[in-house]
Protein backbone atom coordinates (compact mmCIF):
# COMPACT_ATOMS: atom_id res chain seq x y z
CA UNK A 1 0.00 0.00 0.00
CA UNK A 2 1.28 3.43 -0.91
CA UNK A 3 1.21 6.15 1.74
CA UNK A 4 -0.53 9.47 1.17
CA UNK A 5 2.69 11.51 1.06
CA UNK A 6 4.07 9.46 -1.79
CA UNK A 7 0.70 9.54 -3.52
CA UNK A 8 0.67 13.34 -3.25
CA UNK A 9 4.05 13.60 -4.96
CA UNK A 10 3.11 11.03 -7.58
CA UNK A 11 -0.08 12.99 -8.27
CA UNK A 12 1.77 16.28 -8.59
CA UNK A 13 4.62 14.87 -10.69
CA UNK A 14 2.89 14.91 -14.13
CA UNK A 15 2.04 18.60 -13.80
CA UNK A 16 5.55 19.48 -12.68
CA UNK A 17 7.09 17.54 -15.56
CA UNK A 18 4.71 19.26 -17.99
CA UNK A 19 5.61 22.71 -16.62
CA UNK A 20 9.35 22.00 -16.76
CA UNK A 21 9.12 20.74 -20.33
CA UNK A 22 7.18 23.88 -21.24
CA UNK A 23 9.89 26.08 -19.67
CA UNK A 24 12.60 24.11 -21.45
CA UNK A 25 10.85 24.49 -24.83
CA UNK A 26 10.38 28.26 -24.28
CA UNK A 27 14.00 28.79 -23.22
CA UNK A 28 15.24 26.81 -26.19
CA UNK A 29 13.25 29.11 -28.49
CA UNK A 30 14.65 32.21 -26.72
CA UNK A 31 18.19 30.85 -27.08
CA UNK A 32 17.68 30.38 -30.83
CA UNK A 33 16.51 33.98 -31.23
CA UNK A 34 19.37 35.24 -29.06
CA UNK A 35 21.92 33.32 -31.14
CA UNK A 36 20.52 34.91 -34.30
CA UNK A 37 20.67 38.37 -32.68
CA UNK A 38 24.22 37.87 -31.46
CA UNK A 39 25.26 36.79 -34.95
CA UNK A 40 24.05 40.22 -36.13
CA UNK A 41 25.88 42.03 -33.33
CA UNK A 42 22.89 42.64 -31.06
CA UNK A 43 22.47 41.61 -27.46
CA UNK A 44 19.10 39.97 -27.00
CA UNK A 45 18.89 38.85 -23.39
CA UNK A 46 15.20 38.59 -22.59
CA UNK A 47 15.79 37.12 -19.14
CA UNK A 48 18.31 39.72 -17.93
CA UNK A 49 15.79 42.29 -16.74
CA UNK A 50 12.45 41.41 -15.16
CA UNK A 51 11.12 44.94 -15.65
CA UNK A 52 11.85 44.66 -19.37
CA UNK A 53 9.81 41.46 -19.51
CA UNK A 54 6.79 43.23 -18.01
CA UNK A 55 7.23 46.18 -20.38
CA UNK A 56 7.42 43.72 -23.24
CA UNK A 57 3.94 42.43 -22.41
CA UNK A 58 2.50 45.92 -22.77
CA UNK A 59 4.61 47.20 -25.66
CA UNK A 60 6.23 44.60 -27.90
CA UNK A 61 7.88 47.24 -30.08
CA UNK A 62 10.80 47.48 -27.62
CA UNK A 63 11.85 44.03 -28.81
CA UNK A 64 12.56 45.20 -32.36
CA UNK A 65 15.68 47.15 -33.38
CA UNK A 66 16.10 49.21 -36.53
CA UNK A 67 18.40 47.60 -39.06
CA UNK A 68 17.85 43.99 -38.06
CA UNK A 69 17.48 41.34 -40.72
CA UNK A 70 14.05 40.12 -41.85
CA UNK A 71 14.88 36.65 -40.53
CA UNK A 72 15.62 37.96 -37.05
CA UNK A 73 12.49 40.12 -37.07
CA UNK A 74 10.43 37.08 -38.10
CA UNK A 75 12.01 35.00 -35.32
CA UNK A 76 11.17 37.70 -32.75
CA UNK A 77 7.60 37.95 -34.05
CA UNK A 78 7.32 34.17 -33.80
CA UNK A 79 8.61 34.36 -30.22
CA UNK A 80 5.95 36.94 -29.36
CA UNK A 81 3.19 34.96 -31.02
CA UNK A 82 4.17 31.83 -29.08
CA UNK A 83 4.01 33.58 -25.69
CA UNK A 84 0.22 33.19 -25.12
CA UNK A 85 0.47 29.46 -25.86
CA UNK A 86 3.30 29.16 -23.34
CA UNK A 87 1.18 30.86 -20.69
CA UNK A 88 -1.80 28.61 -21.50
CA UNK A 89 0.40 25.53 -21.08
CA UNK A 90 1.65 26.91 -17.75
CA UNK A 91 -1.93 27.40 -16.55
CA UNK A 92 -2.76 23.86 -17.65
CA UNK A 93 0.27 22.59 -15.72
CA UNK A 94 -0.96 24.42 -12.61
CA UNK A 95 -4.38 22.77 -13.00
CA UNK A 96 -2.76 19.35 -13.41
CA UNK A 97 -0.66 19.95 -10.29
CA UNK A 98 -3.70 21.04 -8.29
CA UNK A 99 -5.79 18.08 -9.44
CA UNK A 100 -2.94 15.67 -8.86
CA UNK A 101 -2.36 17.03 -5.37
CA UNK A 102 -5.91 16.05 -4.42
CA UNK A 103 -6.34 13.00 -6.63
CA UNK A 104 -3.13 11.25 -5.54
CA UNK A 105 -3.98 10.95 -1.84
CA UNK A 106 -7.69 10.42 -2.63
CA UNK A 107 -6.88 7.35 -4.71
CA UNK A 108 -4.97 5.84 -1.76
CA UNK A 109 -8.23 5.68 0.16
CA UNK A 110 -9.44 3.01 -2.24
CA UNK A 111 -6.22 1.04 -2.66
N, C-alpha and C positions, 0 to 999 in steps of 0.2 A: 504494500500500500504506500502510496506517495503522500508525503506530508503537505500541508497547505502552503508552507513557505516555498517549497520547491515548485508546487503547482502555480503559485503566483508568478514566479520568475519564468516558468515555462509558458505561461499564458501571455506574459508581457514580451517575451523574446521575439515573436514574429513581427510585432510593431516596431521594435527597436531595430531589428535587422532591416526592415523596410525603410525606416528613416535614415539609417546609416548609408544604405545603398543609394538613396535619393541624394544625400549630401555628397557622396563620392561622385555620382554622375554630374551634379551641378559644378563641383570643383574641377572636375576634369574638363568640362566645357569652358569654364573661366580660364583655366590654364592654357587651353588651345588659343583662345582669343588673346590672352596676354603674350603668348609666344609670337603670334602674328604681329602684335603691336610693337613688341621689342625688336622684331626683325626690321620694322620701319623706323626705329629710333624713338619710339614713344614708350612711356612708362605707364602701363595699364595695371594698376594694383587695386582691384575692387575691394579687397578685404583689408586694406591698410587703414582706412578711416571709416569708423562707424557712422559718423555724421554725414559723410559723403554718400553712404549707402541709403540713408533716409532721404537725403536730398534727391537722390537718383529716382526714388519712387515717385516723387512729386514732379520732377523735371528731368526727363531722360535726355534732354539736349546737352547736359553737361558731360555726357559720355562721349560725344562726338567731337573730333578735333578737325579743324580746317586742314586740308592738304593730305588727308589719309586716303589710302587706296580704296577703290570700290569693294574689293574683297574683304578688307578689314571692316568697313562700314556695314557690309552685309552680315558679317560675323557678329558684330555688336548688336545689330538689329535682331538677329536670330537669338542672341543671348537675352535681350529684353523681352522678346515674344515668348520665350520659354519660362520666364520667371513666374507667371501665374500658375502654370502647370506644376512647377516645383512646389509652390505654396499649397496647391490643392493636394499634392501627394504628401506633404508634411501634415496637413490636417487629417488626411486619411490615416496616416501612421499614428497620430495622436488618438484617433478613435479606436484603432486596432489595439493600441496599448491599454486604453481605458477598458475596452471590452474584455481583453485578455486578463487584465488585473482582477476583474470580477469573475470571469468564466473559469479561470484556472482553479481557484480554490473551490468554487461552486461544484465543479465536476468531481472533486475529491469526496464530496458528500455521498456520491452515488457509487463510488468505486470500492 
